[in-house]
Amino acid sequence: MKNITAKQLRSLFIEFFVQKGHSVIPSASLIPENDPTVLFTTAGMHPLVPYLMGQKHPAGNRLTNVQKCVRTGDIDDVGDKSHLTFFEMMGNWSLGDYFKDEMIPWSWEFLTSKDWLGLDPDKLAFSVFEGDEDAPRDTQSFDLWVKAGAKPEQIFFLPKENNWWGPAGLTGPCGPDTEMFIVRDQEPCGPDCSPACSCGRYLEIWNDVFMQYNKQQDGSYVPLSQQNVDTGMGLERTILVLTGKDSVYETDLFSNIIAKIEELSGKTYQGADEDTLRSFRVVADHMRTATFILGDPRGVPPSNVDQGYVLRRLIRRAVRHGMQLGLPDDFTAEIAIVIIDQYQDVYPELRANRSFVLEQLLLEEKRFARTLSQGMREFDKVLHRMESAISDFTRLRDTMKETLFTPEVIQNINQAREAAKNVGSTLRPMPELLPMIEEFKKLDEAFTTLEIFRGKLENHLKGMKTIPGRDAFKLYDTYGFPVEITMELAREHGLKVDQDAFEERFKQHQKTSQAGAEQRFKGGLADNSEQTTRLHTATHLLQAALRQVLGEEVHQKGSNITAERLRFDFTFGRKMTPEEVQQVEALVNDAIKADAPISFTEMTVDEAKDSGAIGLFEDRYGDKVKVYSMGNFSKEICGGPHANTTGELGSFKIQKEEASSAGVRRIRAVIGV
């Protein structure tokens, strides 16, 4: 076994497959193109799907690379010794060229040869597909492993859940695979111990996928026009195995990052308590992932949708754990610089996008840090209120248990019930006993009522351990807490969040904030007076000016118009500078001075999109929409009505620019005729 660095391992893998006739291709973007089924590139094969389907690749039919990948499904587990959200996948592909006969011997060679990884063959294990109704038992792979040098007892036949890969999304290329494992020095968990039992004895390091099928929308599998090979060896996992470290965070991939966190926090990683270790790991992992997402050629800024929301969640979770470590202001940029310096020779886009990465991290950190302390105080209030109520109810329950439900009382009641049954079924009671029996019945009914009440208390106590949706939404809306952070905080205190109620509040908020827009898109303004019509027209000019000055990430989130003023909410991550406010105001006034004609054309939604019109492209549109144009300045879907020309507005003045909610700004403005 070789003790090598991550840089050396990348080079070694690529060199091996270049010697086998492969062309080296660059890592694709982390943001997939033309694939709505996934937010991020999650595997090396993901960008190659068209070529796995039969399209010719310009670099040939034997390819190799190291691909950047992001998977955030286990984000809440990050903080332990192994979970990561960003990783590098070393891979090679055959596009209709070689198949199992070549790939399995090559895998054995790379793993065991002293020229390459030099792993002990006796410390390896392998799994192959056992077969089902979709594909036959993979005896060919079994035989090839034995021929290469593996012992039959080292090979396990496992079902589809273990030995079938793909597709990367809901549909696409897939097929049976054979997986390779390091066998750790620990006793088997039982007589049936195998790579399928997840006891930790078997650590997967490589996966050879033999793509023979294309999964369809209906769940069926059809043969691919060409047989492909897709392999994946995780760089982080392999380095962990080769170096014999206890945690991936102790490898050279993280040593510089951890050292920087130690420097900034004044704390040490080695020997720290579990909570401190967890925070170190969360900051290190999330900052690495955030840096790569921002530094990607198709990088996105933090936002409240899609990839931007995942990015925001990563940064804000890192900021929260950074504050727990005592990291100073602007620590996100400090750590990102270390990450960029470490990776920029391998991924030059990080160097090219350095300024954007640092700028966005600082903006998001400051945006969240301003409200984090307030939000934590608000969470503590919620927590204190709940813990006090839980404590009161617990005391009530325990008091009832100690006074009314003692073992002796319960035993006597049960004996009396049994005796009453026997008396009622076999004997006619003596007349003088009848009052006592009636008295017992009343006592029994009262006791039954108390038992029911106690059960209700227990259920109510369980409900009290759930943070109401209204509180979780307040933390989100007022303090910018992604609901996942609230859920994480709740778990740390033995609580949970009412997610359904949160979602309901969130939907109601969306409905309310878009009420002004709803009026436009469903037929126009409720108040069609000349002044409100002109103010409504001004919102079109304002949105166009905002997008021109601040960028096309600006989108309307809601508007409100009275006879005196307009209020316009829009997506933007920071406070506008005075210069930006002046620029926007000047652009709107220039459009007014141009006295441009305002006209509309009816068309389909698709035609509106193709024409460049902006709008809320959701189901509320009918088959036909009106697209209003204001000279060359604004083109927007709207129900109207509007002024006849922009000159009718007279002039435009921004009175105030302020925060509306996390990631949303608000402008109040007036016009003068």
PyMOL commands that set and color helices and strands:
alter all, ss='L'
color gray80, all
select helices_A, chain A and resi 6-19+46-52+75-77+100-112+121-123+139-148+152-154+160-163+235-243+248-250+252-265+274-295+306-325+331-343+349-352+354-403+407-426+431-464+469-479+483-492+499-513+515-521+530-550+578-593+605-610+646-649
alter helices_A, ss='H'
color red, helices_A
select strands_A, chain A and resi 23-24+62-70+86-95+124-129+155-158+164-165+172-183+202-215+221-234+466-467+496-497+556-561+566-571+598-603+625-630+634-637+651-661+664-672
alter strands_A, ss='S'
color yellow, strands_A
deselect
rebuild
show_as cartoon
